[in-house]
Amino acid sequence: MTKRIFNFSAGPCTLPLPALEKAQAEFVDYQGAGMSLIEMSHRGKHYDAVHSQALANLRELLDVPATHDILLLQGGATLQFAMIPMNLRAADKTAAYVNTGAWAKKAVADAKGLGETKVVWSGESEQFKRVPGPNEISLDGDEAYLHITSNETIGGIEFNEYPDTGSVPLIADMSSHIMSRPVDISSFGLIYAGAQKNLGPAGTAVVIIRKDLIDSANKGLPAYMSYATHAPKDSLYNTPPVFAIYMMKLTLDWVKEVGGLEEMEKRAVTRSKLIYDAIERSDGYYNCPMAPASRSRMNVCFRLPSEDLEKKFIAEALDREMSGLKGHRSVGGCRASMYNAMPIEGAETLARFMAEFRKNNS
Ligand SMILES: *Cc1c(COP(=O)(O)O)cnc(C)c1O
């Protein structure tokens, strides 16, 4: 029997077993073609069907309106830190950013390097323990856009409510919680996400962009860097990352099969509640400093009474076939990342282990 452990890694991360098995079954001879999908032309009928179904799955599951295009790009979410200001900040405009932690800072750094940028809210003085409320952000109204990081993967905080930015386009880095709940796409100018958390393996990034922003984007950019290059070509301007997009298609087939975003949200609430409850019930043995209203359902960060105990916790969890519980090196501690494909049983197993570990190590 195949061994599968509970993988709490922050990304790349656990993927649905049915998607992996489907890929394995049809890998060497793709649907009778006598070759694998990754060996054939990206302009042939087999890949074409995969590509359009991946896009159709995204549109259907996220309920993307006709006003928005969906692009599949390379360079991860990271390249979007640069592509967004390059395309969407006119020469005489300022780009506004919300600084909620490590990923927001990277987006800000690239935007600053490329032009006029301001941070309109920062959680830094409160150790990034919460996201701003919708009324805490004030804009002049003539900013190029407002950028938020809607789930901070490293810090473990998440937006539940989005600011109303009026006519200023709202842009969100949704890398680590896209598809984990229904979202009103029409209220965003642009949403982007690296695939390797909730959508599939690493290798592609999804960009959902309002069409008028493509039309009014800055001209004269290198071809790959311009949204206007990719949109009319259905993201087939150059060779796409065919395997990543194929795996994303299979992952999203699975999301549809088990019940779509409502089901993903239910599961995310159940999983994260199991772990946050285990923290709350521990009399301070486990500690999550994040404000309860901002706590991420995807990335649950917590500390133990000492770093030695954290090391022991992570090692013993691994003995019980739970991996990836080490917090990001920049913040330390523990982090349980529980994306769409994490079974509820994984969270139950971790919650039980947390109670037992505490009993044995207090
Ligand atoms: C992982 C992550 C990124 C970086 O994604 P890459 O695909 O590695 O470039 C950016 N933002 C957030 C919120 C992330 O979680």
The ligand as an ORCA input file, in Angstrom:
! r2SCAN-3c Opt
* xyz 0 1
  C       4.090     31.443     -1.272
  C       3.678     32.848     -1.350
  C       4.239     33.726     -2.281
  C       5.376     33.343     -3.195
  O       4.949     32.488     -4.149
  P       5.990     31.950     -5.278
  O       5.064     31.189     -6.153
  O       6.992     31.115     -4.559
  O       6.589     33.111     -5.936
  C       3.774     35.023     -2.322
  N       2.796     35.434     -1.505
  C       2.234     34.618     -0.591
  C       1.151     35.121      0.294
  C       2.661     33.302     -0.484
  O       2.107     32.485      0.413
*
